[in-house]
Amino acid sequence: MDYTAAQSGFRQRKLQPKMRLRNSSADGPDASQLFEDTSGAEHNSGPTAAPQAGNFAGQALLSDPMSNLAMAYGSSLASQGREMVDKNLDRFIPISKLKYYFAVDTVYVGKKLGLLVFPYMHENWEVSYQQDTPVAPRFDVNAPDLYIPAMGFITYILVAGLALGTQNRFTPELLGVQASSAFVWLVMEVLAVLLSLYLVTVNTDLTTIDLLAFSGYKYVGMIVGLVAGLLFGRPGYYLSLLWCCAAIFVFMIRTLRLKLLSEAAAEGRLVRGARNQLRMYLTMSIAAAQPIFMYWLTYHLIR
């Protein structure tokens, strides 16, 4: 009896820990734990910890007085550099003035091309002004522009390439030589006119851009001559070029006399005085140079 009682007591002591473990698991989350499980907290706080650290670093950078001073100094240097670039660029390339010379429309281009090809019936050659400022070219056909010279130069290069291609002489190098030579002759012509105006001491409102525009109008006649030569051969080239040369000569005389000659000469009265005669010779020289350049830059393209 004693042995059996002792054995049953031993079994009861052995089962008590298992029952305690079951009871602790059954209690659930309300039971106290010996160690706190922090693995889930670390996993959940991972994505939000990095942005918080980044925000803290950005706030520390912005709150640093040295960084604020460096940012202000950098922005001031950038603004000063932009103002300096705009000022120097406007000094050498007057962008605000260039906008005036490209203020054209379809009606102006059509009238101007007709005036360049047939200037004999046009009577009023004075440029219109509004509050001491010339009106935009689209409002006055007598105002100079850069759209027609620029498009004329590009079209001349394209037609020259077409003419070379019909003669089996086209190469990219030859087309580049044609374009560069035409541009160099244009620059030399403008520089020669500026030098002549300086030597004659002519007080005029002509600007370098005006001279560039007037010198670029001859490309219209050159294109007409080349197209006629491609369609009708050399007789068509010479006849059309002769007509366009006479037209550009009359156009330049009637346009530049208002700019270079005195007011009395512009009104049609007799030109007197040595200085006025020099101005008249200079005007005729500029006008006579246009047909020479037109023939020089086109005769070798027609065979």
The 8 nearest C-alpha neighbors of each residue, nearest first, counted from 0:
[[1, 3, 2, 4, 5, 6, 7, 8],
 [0, 2, 4, 3, 5, 6, 7, 8],
 [1, 3, 5, 0, 4, 6, 7, 8],
 [4, 2, 6, 0, 5, 1, 7, 8],
 [5, 3, 1, 7, 6, 2, 0, 8],
 [4, 6, 8, 2, 3, 7, 1, 9],
 [5, 7, 3, 9, 8, 4, 2, 10],
 [8, 6, 10, 4, 9, 5, 3, 11],
 [7, 9, 5, 11, 10, 6, 4, 12],
 [8, 10, 6, 12, 7, 11, 5, 13],
 [9, 11, 13, 7, 8, 12, 14, 6],
 [10, 12, 8, 14, 13, 9, 15, 7],
 [13, 11, 9, 15, 10, 14, 8, 16],
 [12, 14, 10, 11, 15, 9, 16, 17],
 [15, 13, 11, 17, 12, 16, 10, 18],
 [14, 16, 18, 12, 17, 13, 19, 11],
 [17, 15, 19, 18, 14, 20, 13, 12],
 [18, 16, 20, 19, 14, 15, 21, 13],
 [17, 19, 21, 15, 20, 16, 22, 14],
 [18, 20, 22, 16, 17, 21, 23, 15],
 [21, 19, 17, 23, 18, 22, 24, 16],
 [20, 22, 18, 24, 19, 23, 25, 17],
 [21, 23, 19, 25, 20, 24, 18, 26],
 [24, 22, 20, 26, 25, 21, 19, 30],
 [25, 23, 21, 26, 22, 27, 20, 30],
 [24, 26, 22, 27, 23, 21, 20, 30],
 [25, 27, 23, 24, 30, 22, 29, 28],
 [28, 26, 25, 29, 24, 30, 23, 22],
 [29, 27, 30, 26, 31, 32, 24, 25],
 [28, 30, 27, 26, 31, 32, 23, 25],
 [31, 29, 28, 26, 27, 32, 23, 24],
 [30, 32, 29, 33, 28, 23, 34, 27],
 [33, 31, 34, 30, 35, 28, 29, 36],
 [32, 34, 31, 35, 36, 30, 23, 28],
 [35, 33, 32, 36, 37, 31, 38, 30],
 [34, 36, 37, 32, 33, 38, 31, 40],
 [37, 35, 38, 34, 39, 40, 32, 33],
 [36, 38, 40, 39, 35, 41, 42, 34],
 [37, 39, 41, 40, 36, 42, 43, 35],
 [40, 38, 42, 41, 37, 43, 36, 44],
 [41, 39, 43, 37, 42, 38, 44, 36],
 [40, 42, 44, 38, 39, 43, 45, 37],
 [43, 41, 39, 40, 45, 44, 38, 46],
 [42, 44, 40, 41, 45, 39, 46, 47],
 [43, 45, 41, 47, 42, 48, 46, 40],
 [44, 46, 48, 42, 43, 47, 41, 49],
 [47, 45, 48, 44, 49, 43, 50, 42],
 [48, 46, 49, 44, 45, 50, 51, 43],
 [47, 49, 51, 45, 46, 50, 44, 52],
 [48, 50, 52, 51, 47, 46, 53, 45],
 [51, 49, 53, 52, 47, 48, 54, 46],
 [50, 52, 54, 48, 49, 53, 55, 47],
 [51, 53, 55, 49, 50, 54, 48, 56],
 [54, 52, 50, 56, 55, 51, 49, 57],
 [55, 53, 57, 51, 56, 52, 50, 58],
 [54, 56, 52, 58, 53, 57, 51, 59],
 [55, 57, 59, 53, 54, 58, 60, 52],
 [58, 56, 60, 54, 59, 55, 61, 53],
 [59, 57, 55, 61, 60, 56, 62, 54],
 [58, 60, 56, 62, 57, 61, 55, 63],
 [61, 59, 57, 63, 58, 62, 56, 66],
 [62, 60, 58, 63, 59, 57, 67, 66],
 [61, 63, 59, 60, 58, 64, 67, 66],
 [62, 64, 60, 61, 66, 65, 59, 67],
 [65, 63, 67, 66, 68, 62, 61, 60],
 [66, 64, 68, 67, 63, 69, 70, 62],
 [65, 67, 69, 68, 63, 64, 70, 60],
 [68, 66, 64, 70, 65, 69, 71, 61],
 [67, 69, 65, 71, 66, 70, 72, 64],
 [70, 68, 66, 72, 67, 71, 73, 65],
 [71, 69, 73, 67, 72, 68, 66, 74],
 [70, 72, 68, 74, 73, 69, 67, 75],
 [71, 73, 69, 75, 70, 74, 68, 76],
 [74, 72, 70, 76, 75, 71, 69, 77],
 [73, 75, 77, 71, 76, 72, 70, 78],
 [76, 74, 72, 78, 77, 73, 79, 71],
 [77, 75, 79, 73, 74, 78, 80, 72],
 [76, 78, 74, 80, 75, 79, 81, 73],
 [79, 77, 81, 75, 80, 76, 82, 74],
 [80, 78, 76, 82, 81, 77, 83, 75],
 [81, 79, 83, 77, 78, 82, 76, 84],
 [80, 82, 78, 84, 83, 79, 85, 77],
 [81, 83, 79, 85, 80, 84, 86, 78],
 [84, 82, 80, 86, 81, 85, 79, 87],
 [83, 85, 81, 87, 86, 82, 88, 80],
 [86, 84, 88, 82, 83, 87, 89, 81],
 [85, 87, 83, 89, 84, 88, 82, 90],
 [88, 86, 90, 84, 89, 85, 83, 91],
 [87, 89, 85, 90, 91, 86, 92, 84],
 [88, 90, 93, 92, 86, 87, 91, 85],
 [89, 91, 87, 88, 92, 93, 86, 85],
 [90, 92, 88, 89, 93, 87, 86, 94],
 [91, 93, 89, 88, 94, 90, 87, 97],
 [94, 92, 89, 96, 95, 90, 97, 91],
 [93, 95, 97, 96, 92, 89, 98, 88],
 [94, 96, 93, 98, 97, 99, 89, 92],
 [97, 95, 93, 98, 94, 99, 100, 92],
 [96, 98, 94, 100, 99, 95, 93, 101],
 [97, 99, 101, 96, 95, 100, 102, 94],
 [98, 100, 97, 102, 96, 101, 135, 95],
 [101, 99, 144, 97, 145, 98, 102, 143],
 [100, 102, 98, 99, 146, 103, 145, 144],
 [103, 101, 99, 100, 136, 135, 137, 98],
 [104, 102, 137, 101, 136, 107, 108, 105],
 [103, 105, 107, 106, 137, 108, 102, 136],
 [106, 104, 108, 107, 109, 103, 137, 110],
 [105, 107, 109, 108, 104, 110, 137, 103],
 [106, 108, 110, 137, 104, 109, 105, 111],
 [109, 107, 111, 105, 106, 110, 112, 104],
 [108, 110, 106, 112, 107, 111, 105, 113],
 [111, 109, 113, 107, 112, 108, 114, 106],
 [112, 110, 114, 108, 113, 109, 107, 140],
 [113, 111, 115, 109, 114, 110, 108, 116],
 [112, 114, 110, 116, 111, 115, 117, 109],
 [113, 115, 118, 111, 117, 112, 116, 110],
 [114, 116, 112, 113, 117, 118, 111, 247],
 [115, 117, 113, 114, 246, 243, 112, 118],
 [116, 118, 114, 119, 115, 113, 246, 120],
 [119, 117, 114, 121, 120, 115, 250, 246],
 [118, 120, 121, 117, 249, 246, 122, 114],
 [121, 119, 118, 122, 117, 114, 123, 113],
 [120, 122, 118, 119, 123, 124, 114, 117],
 [123, 121, 124, 120, 119, 118, 125, 253],
 [122, 124, 125, 121, 141, 126, 253, 120],
 [125, 123, 141, 122, 254, 126, 253, 121],
 [126, 124, 123, 127, 141, 257, 254, 142],
 [125, 127, 141, 142, 128, 124, 133, 139],
 [126, 128, 133, 134, 125, 139, 129, 142],
 [129, 127, 133, 132, 134, 131, 130, 126],
 [128, 130, 132, 131, 133, 134, 127, 135],
 [129, 131, 132, 128, 133, 134, 127, 135],
 [132, 130, 129, 128, 133, 134, 127, 126],
 [133, 131, 129, 128, 130, 134, 127, 135],
 [134, 132, 128, 127, 129, 135, 131, 126],
 [133, 135, 128, 127, 129, 132, 136, 138],
 [134, 136, 137, 138, 102, 99, 133, 139],
 [135, 137, 139, 142, 138, 103, 102, 140],
 [136, 138, 103, 107, 135, 104, 139, 102],
 [137, 139, 136, 135, 134, 140, 107, 103],
 [140, 138, 136, 141, 142, 137, 127, 135],
 [139, 141, 142, 111, 107, 136, 110, 138],
 [142, 140, 139, 126, 124, 143, 125, 136],
 [141, 143, 136, 140, 139, 126, 144, 135],
 [144, 142, 212, 209, 141, 136, 100, 213],
 [143, 145, 100, 146, 212, 101, 136, 142],
 [146, 144, 148, 100, 212, 147, 101, 149],
 [145, 147, 149, 101, 148, 144, 150, 100],
 [146, 148, 150, 149, 145, 151, 144, 216],
 [149, 147, 215, 151, 145, 216, 150, 146],
 [150, 148, 152, 146, 151, 147, 145, 153],
 [149, 151, 153, 147, 152, 148, 154, 146],
 [152, 150, 148, 154, 218, 149, 153, 147],
 [151, 153, 155, 149, 150, 154, 148, 218],
 [154, 152, 150, 156, 155, 151, 157, 149],
 [155, 153, 157, 151, 156, 152, 150, 158],
 [154, 156, 152, 158, 153, 157, 222, 151],
 [157, 155, 159, 153, 154, 158, 178, 160],
 [156, 158, 154, 160, 159, 155, 161, 153],
 [157, 159, 161, 155, 160, 156, 154, 162],
 [160, 158, 162, 156, 161, 157, 155, 163],
 [159, 161, 163, 157, 158, 162, 164, 174],
 [162, 160, 158, 164, 159, 163, 157, 165],
 [163, 161, 159, 165, 164, 160, 300, 158],
 [162, 164, 169, 168, 160, 166, 161, 165],
 [163, 165, 169, 167, 161, 166, 162, 168],
 [166, 164, 162, 163, 167, 161, 168, 169],
 [165, 167, 163, 164, 168, 162, 169, 302],
 [168, 166, 164, 165, 169, 163, 162, 170],
 [169, 167, 163, 166, 164, 170, 165, 173],
 [170, 168, 164, 163, 167, 160, 173, 171],
 [169, 171, 173, 172, 174, 168, 163, 164],
 [170, 172, 174, 173, 175, 169, 176, 160],
 [171, 173, 175, 170, 174, 176, 169, 177],
 [174, 172, 176, 170, 175, 171, 177, 169],
 [173, 175, 177, 171, 176, 172, 160, 178],
 [176, 174, 172, 178, 177, 173, 179, 171],
 [175, 177, 173, 179, 174, 178, 180, 172],
 [176, 178, 174, 180, 175, 179, 173, 181],
 [179, 177, 175, 181, 176, 180, 156, 182],
 [178, 180, 182, 176, 181, 177, 175, 183],
 [179, 181, 183, 177, 182, 178, 176, 184],
 [182, 180, 184, 178, 179, 183, 177, 185],
 [181, 183, 185, 179, 180, 184, 178, 186],
 [184, 182, 180, 186, 185, 181, 179, 187],
 [185, 183, 187, 181, 182, 186, 188, 180],
 [184, 186, 182, 188, 183, 187, 181, 189],
 [185, 187, 183, 189, 188, 184, 190, 182],
 [188, 186, 184, 190, 185, 189, 191, 183],
 [187, 189, 191, 185, 186, 190, 184, 192],
 [190, 188, 192, 186, 191, 187, 193, 210],
 [189, 191, 193, 187, 192, 188, 194, 186],
 [192, 190, 194, 188, 189, 193, 187, 195],
 [191, 193, 195, 189, 194, 190, 196, 188],
 [194, 192, 190, 196, 195, 191, 189, 197],
 [193, 195, 197, 191, 192, 196, 190, 198],
 [196, 194, 192, 198, 197, 193, 199, 191],
 [195, 197, 193, 199, 194, 198, 201, 200],
 [196, 198, 200, 194, 195, 199, 193, 201],
 [199, 197, 195, 200, 196, 194, 201, 193],
 [198, 200, 196, 197, 201, 195, 277, 278],
 [201, 199, 197, 198, 196, 202, 195, 274],
 [200, 202, 196, 199, 203, 197, 259, 278],
 [203, 201, 200, 204, 259, 196, 205, 258],
 [202, 204, 205, 201, 258, 259, 206, 196],
 [203, 205, 206, 258, 202, 259, 209, 201],
 [206, 204, 203, 209, 258, 207, 210, 208],
 [207, 205, 209, 208, 204, 210, 203, 211],
 [206, 208, 210, 209, 211, 205, 189, 193],
 [207, 209, 211, 206, 210, 212, 145, 205],
 [210, 208, 212, 206, 211, 207, 205, 213],
 [211, 209, 213, 207, 212, 208, 214, 189],
 [210, 212, 208, 214, 209, 213, 215, 207],
 [211, 213, 209, 215, 210, 145, 214, 144],
 [214, 212, 210, 215, 216, 211, 209, 143],
 [213, 215, 211, 212, 216, 210, 217, 185],
 [216, 214, 148, 212, 217, 213, 218, 211],
 [215, 217, 218, 148, 213, 214, 219, 212],
 [216, 218, 219, 215, 220, 214, 221, 289],
 [219, 217, 221, 151, 216, 220, 215, 222],
 [220, 218, 222, 217, 221, 151, 216, 223],
 [219, 221, 243, 223, 222, 218, 217, 224],
 [220, 222, 218, 224, 219, 223, 293, 225],
 [223, 221, 225, 219, 224, 220, 155, 218],
 [222, 224, 220, 226, 221, 225, 227, 219],
 [223, 225, 240, 236, 221, 227, 239, 222],
 [226, 224, 228, 222, 227, 223, 229, 221],
 [227, 225, 229, 223, 228, 224, 222, 230],
 [228, 226, 230, 224, 236, 235, 225, 229],
 [229, 227, 236, 232, 225, 235, 231, 226],
 [228, 230, 226, 227, 232, 231, 225, 162],
 [231, 229, 227, 228, 232, 226, 235, 225],
 [232, 230, 235, 228, 227, 229, 233, 234],
 [233, 231, 228, 235, 234, 229, 230, 236],
 [232, 234, 236, 228, 235, 237, 301, 231],
 [235, 233, 237, 236, 232, 238, 231, 228],
 [234, 236, 231, 227, 238, 228, 233, 237],
 [237, 235, 228, 233, 224, 227, 234, 239],
 [238, 236, 240, 234, 235, 239, 241, 233],
 [237, 239, 241, 235, 240, 236, 234, 242],
 [240, 238, 242, 224, 241, 236, 237, 235],
 [239, 241, 224, 243, 237, 242, 238, 236],
 [242, 240, 244, 238, 239, 243, 237, 245],
 [241, 243, 239, 245, 240, 244, 246, 238],
 [242, 244, 246, 220, 240, 245, 241, 247],
 [245, 243, 290, 241, 247, 246, 242, 240],
 [246, 244, 248, 242, 243, 247, 241, 249],
 [245, 247, 243, 249, 244, 248, 116, 250],
 [246, 248, 250, 244, 249, 245, 251, 243],
 [249, 247, 286, 245, 251, 246, 250, 244],
 [250, 248, 252, 246, 247, 251, 253, 245],
 [249, 251, 247, 253, 248, 252, 254, 118],
 [250, 252, 254, 286, 248, 249, 253, 255],
 [253, 251, 249, 254, 255, 250, 256, 286],
 [252, 254, 250, 251, 256, 255, 249, 124],
 [255, 253, 251, 252, 256, 257, 250, 124],
 [256, 254, 258, 257, 252, 251, 253, 259],
 [255, 257, 260, 259, 258, 253, 254, 252],
 [258, 256, 255, 265, 259, 260, 254, 253],
 [257, 259, 255, 256, 203, 260, 205, 204],
 [260, 258, 256, 255, 257, 278, 203, 261],
 [261, 259, 256, 278, 264, 257, 258, 275],
 [260, 262, 264, 263, 265, 259, 275, 257],
 [261, 263, 265, 264, 266, 260, 257, 267],
 [262, 264, 266, 261, 265, 268, 267, 270],
 [265, 263, 267, 268, 261, 266, 262, 270],
 [264, 266, 262, 257, 263, 267, 261, 256],
 [265, 267, 263, 264, 268, 262, 261, 257],
 [268, 266, 264, 265, 263, 269, 270, 262],
 [269, 267, 264, 263, 266, 270, 265, 262],
 [268, 270, 271, 264, 267, 263, 266, 265],
 [271, 269, 264, 275, 268, 276, 272, 263],
 [272, 270, 275, 269, 276, 273, 274, 264],
 [271, 273, 275, 274, 276, 270, 277, 269],
 [272, 274, 276, 275, 277, 271, 278, 270],
 [273, 275, 277, 276, 272, 278, 199, 271],
 [276, 274, 278, 277, 272, 273, 271, 279],
 [275, 277, 279, 273, 278, 274, 280, 272],
 [278, 276, 280, 274, 275, 279, 281, 273],
 [277, 279, 275, 281, 276, 280, 260, 259],
 [278, 280, 276, 282, 277, 281, 275, 283],
 [281, 279, 277, 283, 282, 278, 284, 276],
 [280, 282, 284, 278, 279, 283, 277, 285],
 [283, 281, 279, 285, 280, 284, 278, 286],
 [282, 284, 286, 280, 281, 285, 287, 279],
 [283, 285, 281, 287, 286, 282, 280, 288],
 [286, 284, 288, 282, 283, 287, 281, 289],
 [285, 287, 248, 283, 251, 284, 288, 289],
 [288, 286, 284, 289, 285, 283, 290, 248],
 [287, 289, 291, 285, 286, 290, 284, 292],
 [288, 290, 292, 291, 287, 286, 293, 217],
 [291, 289, 244, 293, 292, 288, 287, 294],
 [290, 292, 288, 294, 289, 293, 295, 287],
 [293, 291, 295, 289, 294, 290, 296, 288],
 [294, 292, 290, 291, 296, 295, 221, 289],
 [293, 295, 297, 291, 292, 296, 298, 290],
 [296, 294, 292, 293, 297, 298, 291, 299],
 [295, 297, 294, 293, 292, 298, 181, 299],
 [298, 296, 294, 300, 299, 295, 293, 221],
 [297, 299, 300, 294, 301, 295, 296, 302],
 [300, 298, 301, 297, 302, 296, 295, 294],
 [299, 301, 297, 298, 162, 163, 302, 159],
 [302, 300, 299, 298, 228, 233, 162, 297],
 [301, 300, 233, 299, 232, 166, 298, 228]]
